[in-house]
Amino acid sequence: MQIRKLTGFMGAEISGLDLKQPISSDITEGLRAALAAHQMIVLRGQFLTIEDQKRLNRVFGPAMQLPYVTPMEGEPEVIAVLKEASEKTGGVFGGEWHSDFSFLKNPPAGSVLNAVEIPDVGGDTVWSSQVAAYDSLPADLKALIHGRDAIHVGKPYGVKHAPPEETRSGASIKMVRGDPAADREISHPAVITGSDGRKALFVNPIYTTRLSGMNEAESAPILEALYKHATRPDFSCRLKWQAGDVAVWDNRMSLHYATNDYDGARRLLYRTTFSAAPPR
């Protein structure tokens, strides 16, 4: 098992493993350590089946079934992240910096994404290390968020903040919309601690609405400053997918963004998700 960093702060490529084979306890330990160190890992040319992918997902935690997004038929743990070539208007699934489902009481710990069909050009995914973002956060911003919670709301799935129709992802991914329960406020620490003891920012532009002790108007300039800092290219890693690749990321210690630059081409990846204890 060899590990090669992809950027200075975010991401690593792992080689020397065949994930279609049984995953030993030593490999499990190595994969978990690599994910904690780099927040995103990618293994090229694996061409995993659904069962292979679910076995890999269990390396990092118990499988989690996501709400609001319809899974594959007969596979409740798996979402087909699909955009057909005919879908040339609207947004794309995950097309904004975010941490998946941070508005849940216990958000996903991370996900596994398995590339099946990839456009010749475009369709990259970008991650940003929130460990690096916190470590380099200016002192005045650190002081403002110290000891505060961030308030999260399921905007795309609720009523109050429902996005315009033209910005939503296409018909290939079925989602529940207009659920008043998604408008409830859920609190999580604005700064969380990972399994390795390092701290990370835990706010994102899709789901975070305000900071505890402040209203939305008071929070807005602070959150905008945090988002601008958190998504600096310095902390980011952009992955150009190839069919057969599998990537794993820590959903709490990083943000990610799906690029939408491949109209007219089909893109299909399978996603599974794993859970852990709530962020602290």
C-alpha positions as CSV (number, residue, x, y, z in Angstrom):
1,M,0.0,0.0,0.0
2,Q,1.6,3.2,-1.2
3,I,0.3,6.7,-0.4
4,R,1.1,9.8,-2.5
5,K,-0.2,13.2,-1.6
6,L,-2.2,15.0,-4.3
7,T,-1.8,18.5,-2.9
8,G,-0.1,20.2,0.1
9,F,-3.2,20.1,2.3
10,M,-5.9,17.9,0.8
11,G,-6.2,14.4,-0.8
12,A,-4.0,11.4,-1.4
13,E,-3.8,8.7,-4.1
14,I,-3.4,5.1,-2.8
15,S,-1.9,2.4,-4.9
16,G,-0.9,-1.3,-4.4
17,L,-4.4,-2.5,-3.3
18,D,-7.0,-4.6,-5.1
19,L,-10.3,-3.7,-3.4
20,K,-12.1,-6.6,-5.1
21,Q,-10.2,-8.9,-2.7
22,P,-11.0,-9.3,1.0
23,I,-9.9,-6.3,3.0
24,S,-7.7,-7.4,5.9
25,S,-7.5,-5.7,9.3
26,D,-4.1,-4.2,8.5
27,I,-5.5,-2.7,5.2
28,T,-8.6,-1.4,7.1
29,E,-6.3,0.3,9.6
30,G,-4.2,1.8,6.9
31,L,-7.2,3.1,4.9
32,R,-8.7,4.7,8.0
33,A,-5.4,6.4,8.9
34,A,-5.0,7.7,5.4
35,L,-8.5,9.1,5.3
36,A,-7.9,10.9,8.7
37,A,-4.6,12.3,7.5
38,H,-5.8,13.5,4.0
39,Q,-9.6,13.9,4.3
40,M,-10.0,12.4,0.8
41,I,-8.3,9.3,-0.7
42,V,-8.6,7.9,-4.3
43,L,-7.8,4.5,-5.6
44,R,-7.5,4.3,-9.4
45,G,-8.7,1.5,-11.7
46,Q,-10.6,-0.6,-9.2
47,F,-13.8,-1.2,-11.2
48,L,-15.8,-2.2,-8.1
49,T,-19.1,-4.0,-8.2
50,I,-21.9,-2.7,-5.9
51,E,-21.0,-5.5,-3.4
52,D,-17.3,-4.5,-3.5
53,Q,-18.2,-0.9,-2.8
54,K,-20.5,-1.8,0.1
55,R,-17.7,-3.9,1.6
56,L,-15.3,-0.9,1.3
57,N,-17.9,1.4,2.8
58,R,-18.0,-0.8,5.9
59,V,-14.3,-0.3,6.4
60,F,-15.0,3.3,7.5
61,G,-18.3,2.9,9.4
62,P,-21.8,1.5,9.3
63,A,-23.8,2.1,6.2
64,M,-26.1,5.1,6.3
65,Q,-29.3,5.5,4.2
66,L,-29.7,9.1,3.2
67,P,-33.1,10.9,3.4
68,Y,-34.7,12.9,0.6
69,V,-32.8,11.2,-2.2
70,T,-34.2,8.1,-3.9
71,P,-31.8,5.2,-3.8
72,M,-31.2,2.6,-6.5
73,E,-34.0,0.0,-6.7
74,G,-33.2,-3.0,-4.5
75,E,-30.1,-1.2,-3.1
76,P,-31.2,1.1,-0.3
77,E,-27.6,2.0,0.6
78,V,-26.7,3.2,-2.9
79,I,-27.5,6.4,-4.8
80,A,-26.9,6.5,-8.5
81,V,-25.3,9.9,-9.1
82,L,-26.4,10.3,-12.7
83,K,-26.6,13.1,-15.2
84,E,-27.8,12.0,-18.7
85,A,-26.4,13.6,-21.9
86,S,-29.9,15.0,-22.5
87,E,-29.9,17.0,-19.3
88,K,-28.6,20.3,-20.5
89,T,-30.4,22.8,-18.3
90,G,-30.5,23.4,-14.6
91,G,-27.9,22.5,-11.9
92,V,-26.1,19.4,-10.9
93,F,-26.3,17.2,-7.8
94,G,-23.8,18.7,-5.3
95,G,-23.1,21.8,-7.4
96,E,-22.2,24.1,-4.6
97,W,-19.6,23.9,-1.8
98,H,-21.1,21.8,1.0
99,S,-20.9,19.1,3.6
100,D,-23.5,16.4,2.8
101,F,-26.7,16.6,4.9
102,S,-25.1,18.7,7.7
103,F,-28.7,19.7,8.7
104,L,-29.3,16.2,10.1
105,K,-28.9,15.6,13.9
106,N,-26.1,13.1,13.0
107,P,-24.7,14.1,9.5
108,P,-22.9,11.5,7.4
109,A,-19.3,10.8,8.5
110,G,-18.2,10.3,4.9
111,S,-18.9,8.7,1.5
112,V,-17.5,6.4,-1.1
113,L,-18.0,7.4,-4.8
114,N,-17.4,4.7,-7.5
115,A,-16.9,6.0,-11.0
116,V,-18.7,4.0,-13.7
117,E,-19.1,6.3,-16.7
118,I,-17.2,9.5,-17.0
119,P,-17.2,12.3,-19.7
120,D,-14.1,12.7,-21.8
121,V,-13.9,16.2,-20.4
122,G,-15.4,17.7,-17.3
123,G,-17.3,16.3,-14.4
124,D,-14.5,16.7,-11.9
125,T,-15.1,16.9,-8.1
126,V,-13.3,19.4,-5.9
127,W,-12.7,19.0,-2.1
128,S,-11.4,21.6,0.3
129,S,-9.7,20.7,3.6
130,Q,-11.5,22.3,6.6
131,V,-8.6,21.3,8.8
132,A,-6.3,23.5,6.8
133,A,-9.0,26.2,6.7
134,Y,-9.3,26.2,10.5
135,D,-5.6,26.0,11.1
136,S,-5.0,29.2,9.0
137,L,-8.1,31.0,10.1
138,P,-7.4,34.7,11.0
139,A,-7.4,35.3,14.7
140,D,-10.4,37.7,14.6
141,L,-12.6,35.1,12.9
142,K,-11.4,32.3,15.3
143,A,-12.5,34.6,18.2
144,L,-15.9,35.2,16.6
145,I,-16.8,31.5,16.3
146,H,-15.0,30.3,19.4
147,G,-17.5,28.3,21.5
148,R,-20.4,28.9,19.1
149,D,-22.7,26.5,17.3
150,A,-23.6,26.8,13.6
151,I,-27.3,26.5,12.8
152,H,-28.1,24.2,9.8
153,V,-31.3,23.9,7.8
154,G,-32.2,21.5,5.0
155,K,-32.8,24.3,2.5
156,P,-33.1,22.3,-0.8
157,Y,-35.6,19.9,0.7
158,G,-37.8,22.3,2.7
159,V,-40.2,25.1,2.1
160,K,-38.7,28.3,3.5
161,H,-35.5,28.3,1.5
162,A,-36.5,26.1,-1.5
163,P,-34.1,26.8,-4.5
164,P,-35.5,28.1,-7.8
165,E,-36.5,25.4,-10.2
166,E,-33.9,26.4,-12.8
167,T,-31.1,25.8,-10.4
168,R,-32.0,22.3,-9.4
169,S,-30.4,19.1,-10.6
170,G,-31.9,17.2,-13.4
171,A,-34.6,14.5,-13.4
172,S,-32.2,11.5,-13.2
173,I,-31.8,12.0,-9.4
174,K,-35.2,11.9,-7.7
175,M,-35.5,14.0,-4.5
176,V,-38.1,14.9,-2.0
177,R,-39.0,18.6,-2.0
178,G,-41.2,20.9,0.0
179,D,-40.9,19.0,3.4
180,P,-41.6,21.4,6.3
181,A,-39.5,19.2,8.6
182,A,-36.4,20.1,6.6
183,D,-36.9,23.7,7.7
184,R,-36.2,23.0,11.4
185,E,-32.9,24.3,12.8
186,I,-30.2,21.9,13.9
187,S,-27.2,22.9,15.8
188,H,-23.6,21.6,15.5
189,P,-20.4,23.1,16.8
190,A,-18.9,25.6,14.3
191,V,-15.5,24.0,15.0
192,I,-15.4,20.2,15.4
193,T,-12.6,17.7,16.3
194,G,-11.8,14.7,14.1
195,S,-10.8,11.2,15.1
196,D,-7.1,12.3,15.0
197,G,-7.7,15.2,17.4
198,R,-7.4,17.9,14.7
199,K,-9.9,20.7,14.5
200,A,-11.9,21.7,11.4
201,L,-14.5,24.3,10.4
202,F,-18.0,22.9,10.2
203,V,-20.1,25.4,8.2
204,N,-21.1,25.4,4.6
205,P,-23.0,27.7,2.2
206,I,-25.9,25.3,1.4
207,Y,-27.1,24.4,4.8
208,T,-25.7,26.9,7.4
209,T,-28.0,29.8,8.1
210,R,-26.6,31.5,11.1
211,L,-24.4,31.3,14.2
212,S,-25.8,30.7,17.7
213,G,-26.4,33.9,19.6
214,M,-26.9,35.8,16.3
215,N,-29.7,36.2,13.8
216,E,-29.2,35.6,10.1
217,A,-28.4,39.2,9.3
218,E,-25.8,39.4,12.1
219,S,-24.3,36.1,11.0
220,A,-24.2,36.8,7.3
221,P,-20.9,38.8,7.0
222,I,-19.1,36.3,9.4
223,L,-20.3,33.3,7.5
224,E,-19.4,34.9,4.1
225,A,-15.9,35.5,5.4
226,L,-15.6,31.9,6.6
227,Y,-16.8,30.5,3.3
228,K,-14.4,32.7,1.3
229,H,-11.5,31.4,3.5
230,A,-12.7,27.8,3.6
231,T,-12.8,27.4,-0.1
232,R,-9.5,29.0,-1.0
233,P,-7.7,27.1,-3.8
234,D,-4.7,26.6,-1.5
235,F,-6.7,24.1,0.6
236,S,-8.4,22.3,-2.4
237,C,-7.8,19.2,-4.4
238,R,-9.5,18.7,-7.8
239,L,-10.0,15.1,-9.0
240,K,-10.3,14.3,-12.7
241,W,-12.2,11.1,-12.6
242,Q,-11.5,8.0,-14.7
243,A,-13.8,5.0,-15.0
244,G,-12.9,2.5,-12.3
245,D,-11.8,5.1,-9.8
246,V,-13.1,5.0,-6.3
247,A,-12.8,8.0,-3.9
248,V,-13.6,8.2,-0.2
249,W,-13.9,11.4,1.8
250,D,-14.5,12.6,5.3
251,N,-17.8,14.6,5.0
252,R,-17.2,16.5,8.2
253,M,-13.5,17.5,7.9
254,S,-13.9,18.7,4.3
255,L,-16.2,20.5,1.9
256,H,-16.8,19.3,-1.7
257,Y,-18.2,20.6,-5.0
258,A,-19.4,18.9,-8.1
259,T,-18.5,20.7,-11.3
260,N,-21.2,21.1,-14.0
261,D,-19.2,21.5,-17.2
262,Y,-20.1,18.4,-19.2
263,D,-23.5,19.1,-20.8
264,G,-24.2,16.7,-23.6
265,A,-22.2,13.8,-21.9
266,R,-23.4,11.1,-19.6
267,R,-21.9,10.8,-16.1
268,L,-22.7,7.9,-13.7
269,L,-21.1,7.2,-10.3
270,Y,-22.5,5.1,-7.4
271,R,-22.4,6.6,-3.9
272,T,-22.6,4.9,-0.5
273,T,-22.3,6.7,2.8
274,F,-21.1,5.7,6.3
275,S,-22.0,7.0,9.7
276,A,-20.2,7.7,13.0
277,A,-21.0,9.3,16.3
278,P,-22.3,12.9,16.0
279,P,-19.7,15.6,15.4
280,R,-18.3,17.0,18.6
